[in-house]
Amino acid sequence: MEFKPDFQPLSGREFPRFSAIKTFFRLPVVEIKEKFDVALFGIPYDGGVSYRPGARFAPTEVRNASSLGRGFHWNRELNIFEQLKIADVGDCPTVPIDQNQTYEKIEKFVGSILKTNKKFVAVGGDHSTTLPVLRALKKHYKTPLAFVHFDAHLDTYPAAWGCEYHHGAFARHAVEEGLVDPKKMLQIGIRGPLASKEDLAFVKKHKVQVKTVDDVRAGSLDQFLKTLPTFDNTPTYISFDVDCLDPAFAPGTGTPVVGGLTSYETQRILRALKIPNLVGGDVVEICPPADHADITSLVGVDVMFEMLCLMANAAQKKRAKKA
């Protein structure tokens, strides 16, 4: 399959990877209305954090780190840029001092992408930004989404300081607003400590499937991967909070929790997920001011790549059926 050159990454032989204007994966920056398959964009907002600020700078740093990204997946034996037309559509507008306005802008921006029937992968931003993204998806697909949530935290917590909307409450609102189907919701990487036993009440009430780090480590990794559910054709979204990783593998995050997953474990889990209809995903809570040697930004690049591979794999299978 041949795509026009403007949907291919900039050549590293023409412009070495440390040079040129930085875009996600060195891809072209285009208008949303152009004809392509997957939009990449940033959501530079961190007004919902409760500890370290700085995630507003993540889209810029992940773009920079993605200069090292390449298209061929060794294990899957496919090249994402041969299966999909992918482009950088810039950053979503935000208002750093007003969460309500930011939510409105995020929902409108994502809605404009969905109107063109494109899929997307976003880079936050703190985890509160996922809620307006899910609102836009629910409006477009008119059904609650299946939802895969990588995180150290449940993010189903109550209001904080009298504020309902913060990065630790987005998942609760997503369930309560009917944006996601809790019966098709999977949380991975969860671990303690919790504030109290009551923190578990919400996921137990709604029967959300939770996979803790202990679950991952109880046996071999291969054994754990066999326990992952197979998703149906319901529109599915993946939200990857980098604090699901141990701080040794993601030091640059807003709320680090020791005892987390390794970057290799999350790679294997993402590769094992069977999702025929992944419509979008995000990587959130990368905090560049707390990062070292771009370790966490590089994790963000790799997670984006694995999400794009899931989309490319589905596109490849769809073409094979038509052939």
Secondary structure, 3 states (H helix, E strand, C coil): CCCCHHHCCCCCCCCCCCCCCCCHHHCCECCCCCCCCEEEEEECCCCCCCCCCCHHHHHHHHHHHHHHCCCEECCCCEEHHHHCCEEEEEECCCCCCCHHHHHHHHHHHHHHHHCCCCEEEEEECCHHHHHHHHHHHHHHHCCCEEEEEECCCCCCCCCECCECCCCCCHHHHHHHCCCEEEEEEEEEEECCCCCCHHHHHHHHHCCCEEEEHHHHHCCCHHHHHCCCCECCCCCEEEEEEHHHECCCCCCCECCCCCCCECHHHHHHHHHHCECCCEEEEEEECECHHHCCCCHHHHHHHHHHHHHHHHHHHHHHHHHHHHC
